[in-house]
Amino acid sequence: MTTLTHRGRRVEGRNSDKKPDGEEDAAADRDLNEDDPDDSKDIRLTLMEEVLLLGLKDKEGYTSFWNDCISSGLRGGILIELALRGRIRLEPLSLRKKRLLERKVLLKSDAPTGDVLLDETLRHIKATESAETVQTWIELLTGETWNPFKLQYQLRNVRERLAKALVEKGILTTEKQNFLLFDMTTHPVSNTSEKQRLVKKLQESVLERWVNDPQRMERRTLALLVLAHASDVLENVFASLADDKYDVAMNRTKDLLDMDPEVEAAKARGTEMIWAVLAAFNKS
């Protein structure tokens, strides 16, 4: 996966400049708009909404029946989105816990984000008696647990809820389709320009705007490439490219995904959750 020419304007605050929690949350939310200047005039989507949009068949309005990765990919997107918004973080490095997959997810702020799925996840993280790792949270949110007492943390109907949010934003529409034995609600793409903009941004990040350094990439673009790979929708991003550009894009993306998450996370604290999610999917 790859890069974006726009570099996130992240400034490490000093203790003397520390803001009250409410101000920090608001600042983190504002940073979402500053992180990618090209998106300032476009509809603001969450990472989960973008992943689902990439996975949907435009006319049919549903994801591939053979894609069994997108559910966990969307849950990974929720964790990254919360981290980018300053709501959660990984526990600090220690002598006993050095690796990304050993470090627990900690609540940084429970201030509402205004997004139903994000706020529901925040409540789950806050309600746990003991902190859990990134990989465990992806499993819990997906419902992949043998512990009946932890099934309460499963997020239900995530795809349908995200699709409804995209309908409200004017990107999808709602239809009913008959599949012989049953009717299914589908969500065809009605605003094709928004999806094309998203696809073009990702294509350019590994082609015209390739910088060959994930630390110089815009964080949300880096995250989306990781999540598109984890959700098995990356092929949809590059499918429209000519053969030569397709090969370049896929090779650069592979180089990015093959990087050591431990090494890359240590270079920039603001991307720790992105690399932790990648590490979790590499292990699974």
C-alpha positions as CSV (number, residue, x, y, z in Angstrom):
1,M,0.0,0.0,0.0
2,T,1.2,3.4,-0.1
3,T,1.4,7.1,0.3
4,L,0.0,10.4,0.1
5,T,1.8,13.6,-0.6
6,H,-0.1,15.5,2.0
7,R,1.7,15.2,5.3
8,G,-0.3,15.2,8.5
9,R,0.3,18.3,10.6
10,R,1.0,16.6,13.9
11,V,2.6,18.5,16.6
12,E,3.8,16.8,19.8
13,G,2.4,18.9,22.6
14,R,4.5,19.6,25.7
15,N,3.3,19.1,29.2
16,S,3.1,22.8,29.8
17,D,0.8,23.2,26.8
18,K,-1.5,20.3,27.7
19,K,-5.1,21.2,27.1
20,P,-8.1,20.0,29.1
21,D,-9.6,16.8,27.9
22,G,-12.6,18.4,26.1
23,E,-10.3,20.7,24.2
24,E,-8.0,17.8,23.3
25,D,-11.0,15.8,21.9
26,A,-12.2,18.8,19.9
27,A,-8.6,19.3,18.6
28,A,-8.3,15.7,17.6
29,D,-11.6,15.9,15.7
30,R,-10.5,19.0,13.9
31,D,-7.3,17.3,12.9
32,L,-9.4,14.8,10.9
33,N,-10.2,17.7,8.5
34,E,-6.6,19.0,8.5
35,D,-5.1,15.6,7.9
36,D,-6.1,15.5,4.3
37,P,-6.6,18.9,2.7
38,D,-8.0,17.4,-0.5
39,D,-11.0,16.1,1.4
40,S,-12.0,19.4,2.9
41,K,-14.8,20.1,0.4
42,D,-15.9,16.5,0.2
43,I,-18.3,14.5,2.4
44,R,-16.6,13.4,5.5
45,L,-16.6,9.6,5.9
46,T,-15.3,7.4,8.6
47,L,-12.7,4.8,7.8
48,M,-15.4,2.1,8.2
49,E,-17.7,3.8,5.8
50,E,-14.9,4.1,3.2
51,V,-14.0,0.4,3.5
52,L,-17.6,-0.6,3.0
53,L,-18.0,1.7,0.1
54,L,-14.9,0.2,-1.6
55,G,-16.3,-3.3,-1.0
56,L,-19.8,-2.7,-2.4
57,K,-20.7,-3.6,-5.9
58,D,-21.9,-0.3,-7.4
59,K,-25.1,-1.5,-9.1
60,E,-25.9,-4.6,-7.1
61,G,-25.4,-2.8,-3.7
62,Y,-23.9,-5.6,-1.7
63,T,-20.4,-6.9,-1.0
64,S,-19.0,-10.2,-2.4
65,F,-20.6,-13.3,-0.9
66,W,-17.1,-14.8,-0.8
67,N,-15.6,-12.0,1.3
68,D,-15.3,-13.3,4.8
69,C,-12.6,-10.7,5.8
70,I,-14.6,-7.5,5.7
71,S,-16.3,-8.0,9.1
72,S,-13.1,-8.1,11.1
73,G,-11.6,-5.4,8.8
74,L,-14.4,-3.0,9.7
75,R,-13.8,-3.6,13.4
76,G,-10.1,-2.9,13.0
77,G,-11.2,0.4,11.3
78,I,-13.3,1.3,14.3
79,L,-10.2,1.0,16.6
80,I,-8.0,3.1,14.2
81,E,-10.7,5.7,13.9
82,L,-11.1,6.0,17.6
83,A,-7.3,6.3,18.0
84,L,-7.1,9.0,15.3
85,R,-9.8,10.9,17.1
86,G,-7.9,10.8,20.4
87,R,-10.3,8.5,22.2
88,I,-8.1,5.4,22.7
89,R,-4.4,4.6,22.7
90,L,-2.0,1.7,23.3
91,E,-0.5,1.3,26.7
92,P,3.1,2.6,26.9
93,L,6.0,0.5,26.1
94,S,7.5,-1.5,29.0
95,L,10.2,-4.1,29.6
96,R,7.5,-6.7,29.8
97,K,5.3,-5.5,27.0
98,K,7.3,-4.3,24.0
99,R,5.4,-5.8,21.1
100,L,2.3,-4.1,19.6
101,L,0.2,-7.2,20.1
102,E,1.1,-7.5,23.8
103,R,0.1,-3.9,24.7
104,K,-3.5,-3.2,25.8
105,V,-5.9,-0.7,24.4
106,L,-6.5,2.1,27.0
107,L,-9.4,4.6,27.1
108,K,-8.0,8.1,26.6
109,S,-11.3,9.9,26.5
110,D,-15.0,8.8,26.6
111,A,-16.2,12.0,25.0
112,P,-18.9,11.2,22.4
113,T,-17.8,11.3,18.7
114,G,-21.2,11.6,17.3
115,D,-20.9,8.3,15.5
116,V,-23.1,5.5,16.8
117,L,-20.7,2.6,16.2
118,L,-17.7,4.5,17.5
119,D,-19.6,5.6,20.7
120,E,-20.9,2.1,21.2
121,T,-17.3,0.7,21.0
122,L,-16.1,3.4,23.4
123,R,-18.7,2.3,26.0
124,H,-17.6,-1.3,25.6
125,I,-13.9,-0.4,26.1
126,K,-14.9,1.7,29.2
127,A,-17.0,-1.1,30.6
128,T,-14.3,-3.9,30.5
129,E,-12.9,-4.8,33.9
130,S,-9.5,-5.5,32.5
131,A,-7.9,-3.9,29.4
132,E,-7.6,-6.0,26.2
133,T,-5.2,-6.1,23.3
134,V,-6.0,-4.9,19.7
135,Q,-6.3,-8.4,18.4
136,T,-8.7,-9.4,21.3
137,W,-10.8,-6.3,20.7
138,I,-11.2,-7.1,17.0
139,E,-12.3,-10.6,17.9
140,L,-14.7,-9.4,20.6
141,L,-16.3,-6.7,18.4
142,T,-16.7,-9.3,15.7
143,G,-18.2,-11.9,18.1
144,E,-15.4,-14.4,17.7
145,T,-15.1,-15.5,21.3
146,W,-15.8,-18.7,23.2
147,N,-16.5,-16.7,26.4
148,P,-20.3,-16.3,26.7
149,F,-19.8,-13.4,29.2
150,K,-18.0,-11.4,26.5
151,L,-20.5,-11.8,23.7
152,Q,-22.0,-8.6,25.0
153,Y,-19.2,-6.7,23.3
154,Q,-20.1,-7.9,19.8
155,L,-21.2,-5.1,17.5
156,R,-24.2,-6.3,15.5
157,N,-25.4,-5.4,12.0
158,V,-22.3,-3.3,11.4
159,R,-22.5,-3.4,7.6
160,E,-26.2,-2.5,7.5
161,R,-25.7,0.4,10.0
162,L,-22.8,1.7,8.0
163,A,-24.8,1.4,4.8
164,K,-27.7,3.4,6.3
165,A,-25.2,6.1,7.4
166,L,-24.0,6.3,3.7
167,V,-27.6,6.5,2.6
168,E,-28.1,9.4,4.9
169,K,-25.0,11.1,3.5
170,G,-26.4,10.7,0.0
171,I,-23.9,8.2,-1.3
172,L,-26.0,5.0,-1.3
173,T,-29.6,4.3,-1.9
174,T,-31.8,1.5,-0.6
175,E,-33.5,-1.2,-2.7
176,K,-35.1,-4.7,-2.2
177,Q,-33.8,-7.5,-4.4
178,N,-35.3,-11.0,-4.7
179,F,-32.9,-13.9,-4.5
180,L,-35.2,-16.9,-5.3
181,L,-35.9,-18.0,-1.7
182,F,-35.6,-14.6,0.1
183,D,-35.6,-10.9,-0.3
184,M,-32.5,-8.9,0.6
185,T,-32.0,-5.2,1.3
186,T,-29.3,-3.8,-1.0
187,H,-27.6,-0.4,-1.1
188,P,-26.5,0.5,-4.7
189,V,-24.1,3.4,-5.1
190,S,-26.0,6.6,-6.0
191,N,-23.2,9.1,-5.7
192,T,-20.6,7.5,-7.9
193,S,-18.4,10.6,-7.9
194,E,-17.7,10.2,-4.2
195,K,-16.6,6.6,-4.6
196,Q,-14.5,7.6,-7.7
197,R,-12.8,10.3,-5.6
198,L,-12.0,7.8,-2.9
199,V,-10.6,5.2,-5.4
200,K,-8.6,7.9,-7.2
201,K,-7.1,9.1,-3.9
202,L,-5.8,5.7,-3.1
203,Q,-4.6,5.0,-6.6
204,E,-2.6,8.3,-6.6
205,S,-1.2,7.5,-3.2
206,V,0.7,4.5,-4.7
207,L,1.3,6.1,-8.1
208,E,1.7,9.8,-8.8
209,R,2.0,10.7,-5.1
210,W,4.1,7.8,-3.9
211,V,6.7,8.9,-1.4
212,N,8.2,5.5,-0.5
213,D,8.0,6.2,3.2
214,P,4.9,5.5,5.4
215,Q,6.0,8.1,7.9
216,R,5.4,10.8,5.2
217,M,2.0,9.4,4.3
218,E,-1.2,11.0,5.4
219,R,-2.4,8.9,8.3
220,R,-5.9,8.2,7.1
221,T,-4.6,7.1,3.7
222,L,-2.1,4.8,5.3
223,A,-4.9,3.4,7.5
224,L,-7.3,3.0,4.6
225,L,-4.7,1.0,2.6
226,V,-4.1,-1.3,5.6
227,L,-7.8,-1.8,6.1
228,A,-8.6,-2.3,2.4
229,H,-6.0,-5.1,2.4
230,A,-7.3,-6.6,5.7
231,S,-10.9,-6.4,4.4
232,D,-10.0,-8.0,1.0
233,V,-11.3,-5.0,-1.0
234,L,-7.9,-3.7,-2.3
235,E,-8.5,-5.3,-5.7
236,N,-11.5,-3.1,-6.2
237,V,-9.3,0.0,-5.8
238,F,-6.8,-1.0,-8.4
239,A,-9.0,-2.9,-10.9
240,S,-9.6,0.0,-13.2
241,L,-5.8,0.7,-13.7
242,A,-4.0,-0.2,-16.9
243,D,-1.9,-3.4,-16.5
244,D,1.5,-1.6,-16.1
245,K,0.1,0.8,-13.4
246,Y,-1.8,-2.0,-11.7
247,D,1.5,-4.0,-11.3
248,V,3.3,-0.9,-9.9
249,A,0.4,-0.1,-7.5
250,M,0.2,-3.7,-6.2
251,N,3.9,-4.1,-5.8
252,R,4.2,-0.8,-3.8
253,T,1.3,-1.8,-1.7
254,K,2.9,-5.2,-1.0
255,D,6.1,-3.5,0.0
256,L,4.2,-1.3,2.4
257,L,2.3,-4.2,4.0
258,D,5.5,-6.2,4.3
259,M,7.2,-3.6,6.5
260,D,7.8,-4.5,10.1
261,P,4.9,-3.0,12.1
262,E,7.0,-2.9,15.3
263,V,9.7,-0.8,13.5
264,E,7.3,1.5,11.8
265,A,5.2,2.1,14.9
266,A,8.3,3.1,16.9
267,K,9.0,5.9,14.4
268,A,5.8,7.8,14.9
269,R,3.5,7.5,17.9
270,G,0.5,8.8,15.9
271,T,0.4,5.7,13.8
272,E,0.8,3.0,16.5
273,M,-2.8,1.8,16.3
274,I,-2.6,1.5,12.5
275,W,0.4,-0.7,12.7
276,A,-1.0,-2.7,15.6
277,V,-4.1,-3.5,13.5
278,L,-1.9,-4.6,10.6
279,A,0.1,-6.8,13.0
280,A,-3.1,-8.3,14.3
281,F,-4.3,-9.2,10.8
282,N,-0.8,-10.5,9.8
283,K,-1.0,-12.9,12.8
284,S,-4.6,-14.1,12.2
